[in-house]
C-alpha cells in the first residue's frame, strides 16, 4: 500500500512543555487537554493545529483553555494550518 499524498519527510512544530521555559498558563492549558482526552502519562504527544484547536474551542465554550495555547502559538509565528505536536510528560 502506498500513500503518495503524504510526504515521508515533513516539518512539524513541537510545543515542548516539559522541562522548558513554557509559560505556566500554557502548561496548565496543556494539562487540561490531557485531562479532556483522558491521556495518561503514557501519552506524550498530542497532534493538532491552530485550526483544530480553534474548532475544539468553538465546539464547547468550556474548552476555553485551548485559547491560551492558540494565542501562545500565534505569538510565536505559527500558522493556522501547521501541524503541531504538543509534548507533555508528567
Secondary structure, DSSP 4 states (H G I P E B T S, - for coil): ---TTS-SS---EEEE-TTSS--HHHHHHHHHHHHHTT--TT--EEEE-HHHHHHHHHH-GGGTHHHHHHHHHHHTT--TT--EEEE---
